[in-house]
Structures are given as structure tokens and as C-alpha cells.
Amino acid sequence: MAKIGEINKLRVKRTRDYGAHLDGGESGDILLPGREMPRGCQPGDEVEVFIYVDREDRIRATRHKPLAMVRQFAALKVVANTASGAYLDWGLPLDLMVPKSEQLERMTVGKIYAVFVFLDRETGRITGSTKLEKFLGRKPPLYEEGAEVELLIYALTDLGYKAVVDRSHVGMLYKNEVFRALAPGISLKGYIKKIRADGKIDLSLQPSGYRGIDELAQTILDTVKGRGGRLALSDKSPPEEIHALFGVSKKTFKTALGALYKKRLIILEADGIRLVR
């Protein structure tokens, strides 16, 4: 039986001018349009296709691959909004629908949202949802603090940014520790800062511990050398200036400066830092 919302390898039963009939098992014949047929396609050949349900509730095949399949998260742009829901571009001619009942807030055309793709058992159609937390794993996270993870930003709260962690859990990036513009739909690399007793995950955009400090300290040192031995940036500089140059928080920057100072590699001045000659 063909699996809707996934890549299937199906056998060609017969070909016609308008397309190829693929063997969908219990799903019956599935049409692959003629414009998508592989060159020289013959009965008995196997073709890799994505299976979906069209607007007439017919099961169809395409050789186009969507930006996300069933049971996956993705950042997708809204291309239309109707009374019944929003439509998102996911790389196929037929847009992905997010019904109003699956929207955290009314979606806006042109904006990118973090979406979970699932198969609606009632309609049989592939559907999107921005209510991500109900699809995330309930098992306690097993990450080690400092572990590198993939993040997908999906919501802004008073505390900061909620993110999907490795497509399985939810974590928090605290607003006062983020010094760059973030918005729902942005994917980026992050780090596990702390696993709380209740299983909640605190996240960071910088690696923690000595590894992170060593990397940053070397970057600072290379930058100072590249600017003639002096940098007009100090532990008293505004956080925005520090982040603009090094992409880290002021606290992390000050720790790295301290490590360089203890090794007698730099001199701390009122308005900058200077290499020790």
C-alpha cells in the first residue's frame, strides 16, 4: 500500500499519453502526470515518487520533493489566506493547507512560520499545523549540557524564543541572552545550556564551558592582530557592539577577555584592548 505523505518506490503498470499508472497496492492505481514521467519509462520500471491527495480527494504521485514530509517540521511561507485556513508553499504545485483550527494565531501572507506536517485521519489529506508542542516527544530529554543541536524558532514569549530542538523537544532561548534578530521559522544551530528538573530545556546560541571560551578567545586574539594590535572594544562596550562583531553576549565576551588577560596576551584599556608586545 502506498504511504501518503512519504517517498514511495512504485512499479509502473502501464503508460499512456497523459501519464503513468503506478501500482499503489491497496490504494489502487496512482497517476504520475506525463510531464513528470522519466524518459523511456516502461511498464515494470520502478519510480520514486511522493504521494499526496489532491483537491478532488484523489491519490496522486509526483517526482517533486516537498520541503517537508509527514511527521516533519519545516519553515514555510504563507502564499494565500482564506476563510478556512492558510496555504503554504512547500515545494509542490498543490500548496499545503493549515486550517484555522491548527493555527496558533492568524497567519499572514508573506510571513514564514514553523510548521509540523501531519496526515489528517479525518480527511486523509496532508495538513500543516503551527501548534507544534502537541506533536513533540513526551519522553524526558537525554541531552548532555553543552551538546550542539539544531533549532527551529516557532514562538516569541515574554521570556524569549521557543524553539524545536532536533525535531523532538521544545526549549527556550532567553531574550536577555540573544543579541540578534530572531523570528518564527528561522532555523539555526544552538547548544543545550541546562536541563531543568522538570525536563524543560534552556538553550544558548553560544557553546558553553571552556571549549566555547577558548574558541572565542582565539577569535578575539586573531581580530586584534588583524587590526594592527588594538581593538576599540572593551568589557564596557555596549552589548550590541560586541554581538555585531563577535556574535556573542557581553558576559561571554568578558569571560573570554579574562582568559586572555590571565595568559598575559592582552592589555585591558578603558576604551579597548591591546596586544602584549
C-alpha positions in Angstrom: 0.0 0.0 0.0 1.3 3.4 -0.9 2.1 5.7 2.0 0.6 9.2 1.7 3.0 12.0 2.6 6.2 10.0 2.0 8.5 9.0 -0.8 7.4 5.6 -2.2 9.1 3.4 -4.8 6.2 2.2 -7.0 6.1 -0.1 -10.1 4.8 1.2 -13.4 1.8 -0.8 -14.5 1.1 0.9 -17.8 1.8 4.1 -19.6 -0.5 6.5 -21.5 0.0 9.8 -23.3 -1.3 11.6 -20.2 0.9 9.8 -17.7 1.9 6.5 -16.0 -0.3 4.4 -13.8 1.6 3.2 -10.8 0.8 0.2 -8.7 -0.3 1.6 -5.3 -1.3 -1.8 -3.9 -4.5 -1.5 -1.8 -4.6 2.2 -2.8 -5.2 1.1 -6.4 -3.6 2.8 -9.5 -1.9 6.1 -8.8 -1.4 8.5 -11.7 2.0 10.1 -12.3 1.5 13.0 -14.8 3.0 12.6 -18.2 5.2 15.7 -17.8 6.9 14.0 -14.8 7.4 10.6 -16.4 11.1 9.6 -16.6 12.5 9.4 -20.1 11.9 6.0 -21.6 9.5 4.9 -18.8 8.1 1.4 -19.4 5.8 -1.0 -17.6 7.7 -2.8 -14.9 10.0 0.1 -14.1 10.2 1.4 -10.5 9.8 5.1 -9.9 10.5 7.1 -6.7 7.5 9.4 -6.1 5.9 11.5 -3.4 2.3 10.5 -2.7 -0.3 13.1 -1.8 -4.1 13.7 -2.0 -5.3 16.4 -4.5 -8.3 18.7 -4.0 -10.7 16.2 -5.5 -9.5 13.6 -2.9 -7.7 11.6 -5.5 -4.4 9.9 -4.6 -1.7 11.3 -6.8 2.1 10.9 -7.4 4.8 13.5 -8.2 8.5 13.3 -8.6 8.8 16.7 -7.0 10.1 16.5 -3.4 8.3 18.7 -0.8 10.2 20.8 1.7 8.8 18.6 4.4 7.1 15.2 4.5 4.6 13.8 7.0 5.9 13.8 10.6 8.5 16.5 9.8 9.0 20.2 10.8 9.8 22.9 8.3 9.9 26.7 7.9 7.3 27.6 5.2 6.0 30.8 3.7 2.3 31.6 3.5 1.2 32.3 0.0 -2.6 32.7 0.5 -5.1 33.1 3.3 -8.8 32.1 3.1 -11.8 31.8 5.5 -10.9 28.1 6.0 -7.2 28.4 6.5 -3.8 29.4 5.2 -1.9 27.9 2.2 1.9 27.5 2.4 4.5 26.9 -0.3 6.1 23.6 0.4 7.7 23.0 -3.0 4.7 21.2 -4.7 2.2 22.6 -7.2 -0.5 21.9 -4.6 0.1 24.2 -1.6 0.0 22.9 2.0 -3.1 23.9 4.0 -3.0 24.9 7.6 -6.7 25.0 8.8 -7.7 27.8 11.2 -8.1 25.2 14.0 -4.3 24.3 13.6 -3.1 27.9 13.8 -1.7 29.4 17.0 -2.5 32.8 15.6 -4.0 34.1 12.3 -1.3 33.6 9.7 -0.1 36.4 7.4 0.6 36.2 3.7 4.3 36.6 3.0 5.5 35.5 6.5 7.4 32.4 7.3 6.2 30.0 10.0 7.5 26.9 11.7 5.0 24.1 10.8 4.5 20.5 11.5 3.3 18.3 8.6 0.9 15.5 9.5 -1.7 13.3 7.9 -5.2 14.3 9.0 -7.0 11.0 9.7 -10.5 12.5 9.2 -9.9 14.0 5.7 -7.0 11.8 4.6 -5.1 14.9 3.5 -1.7 16.1 4.3 -2.1 19.1 6.6 0.1 21.6 8.4 -0.1 22.9 12.0 1.7 25.7 13.9 0.6 24.2 17.2 3.9 22.4 17.4 4.1 21.3 21.0 1.3 18.7 20.7 3.4 16.9 18.2 6.7 16.9 20.2 8.1 14.0 22.1 6.9 13.4 25.7 10.0 11.5 26.7 12.4 13.3 29.0 15.3 14.8 27.1 18.6 12.9 27.2 20.9 15.7 26.1 24.2 16.5 27.8 24.7 20.1 28.7 26.8 21.8 26.0 25.6 19.5 23.3 25.2 21.1 19.8 21.6 20.9 18.5 19.5 22.1 15.6 16.9 24.7 16.5 13.7 25.9 14.7 12.3 29.0 16.2 8.5 28.9 16.5 7.2 31.3 19.0 8.1 34.5 20.9 7.1 34.9 24.6 7.8 37.4 27.3 10.8 35.3 28.4 12.3 34.7 25.0 12.1 32.4 22.0 10.6 28.9 22.0 12.4 26.5 19.7 12.0 23.0 18.5 15.2 21.1 19.5 16.4 18.4 17.0 12.8 18.0 15.8 11.9 16.2 19.1 11.7 18.5 22.1 10.9 22.1 22.9 13.4 24.5 24.5 13.8 28.2 25.4 16.3 30.9 24.3 16.1 33.7 26.9 15.6 37.1 25.4 18.3 38.8 27.5 20.8 36.3 26.2 20.0 36.7 22.5 21.7 39.6 20.6 20.4 39.0 17.1 17.1 39.3 15.3 15.1 36.0 15.5 11.6 35.2 14.3 9.4 32.1 14.0 10.5 30.0 11.1 14.3 30.7 11.5 16.5 27.6 11.7 19.9 27.8 13.3 22.5 26.0 15.4 22.3 26.1 19.2 23.5 24.5 22.4 22.0 22.8 25.4 22.6 25.2 28.3 20.7 23.3 31.0 18.2 20.5 31.5 15.9 21.6 34.4 14.5 19.2 37.0 11.0 19.4 35.3 12.6 18.3 32.0 12.4 21.8 30.4 15.4 22.8 28.3 17.3 26.1 28.5 19.2 26.9 25.2 22.0 29.1 24.2 23.4 30.3 20.8 27.0 30.0 22.1 28.8 26.9 23.2 29.3 26.8 27.0 32.3 25.8 29.1 36.0 26.1 28.2 35.5 24.9 24.6 33.4 27.9 23.8 35.6 30.4 25.6 38.8 29.0 24.0 37.3 29.3 20.5 36.1 32.9 21.2 39.4 33.9 22.9 41.3 32.8 19.8 38.8 34.7 17.5 39.3 37.8 19.6 43.1 37.4 19.5 43.1 37.0 15.7 40.8 40.0 15.3 43.1 42.2 17.4 46.1 41.0 15.4 44.3 41.7 12.2 43.6 45.3 13.2 47.2 46.2 14.0 47.3 45.1 17.6 44.5 47.1 19.0 40.7 46.9 19.1 38.4 49.7 20.2 36.1 47.3 22.1 36.2 46.5 25.8 34.3 44.9 28.6 32.5 48.2 29.0 31.3 48.4 25.4 27.5 48.1 24.6 26.3 44.5 24.2 25.0 45.3 20.7 28.6 46.3 19.5 30.1 43.2 21.0 27.5 41.0 19.3 27.8 42.8 16.0 31.5 41.9 15.8 31.7 38.5 17.6 28.1 37.2 17.7 28.2 36.6 21.5 26.7 38.1 24.6 28.6 40.6 26.7 29.0 38.1 29.5 30.6 35.5 27.2 32.9 38.2 25.7 34.1 39.4 29.2 34.9 35.8 30.2 37.0 35.3 27.1 38.8 38.6 27.7 39.5 37.5 31.2 41.1 34.3 29.9 43.3 36.2 27.5 44.3 38.7 30.3 45.3 35.9 32.7 47.5 34.4 30.0 49.1 37.9 29.6 48.2 38.1 25.9 46.3 41.3 26.0 46.2 44.6 28.0 42.8 45.9 29.0 42.4 49.6 28.5 39.5 52.0 29.2 38.3 52.1 25.6 39.7 48.9 24.1 42.1 46.1 24.3 45.8 45.9 23.1 48.1 43.0 22.4 51.1 42.5 24.7 54.2 43.0 22.6 
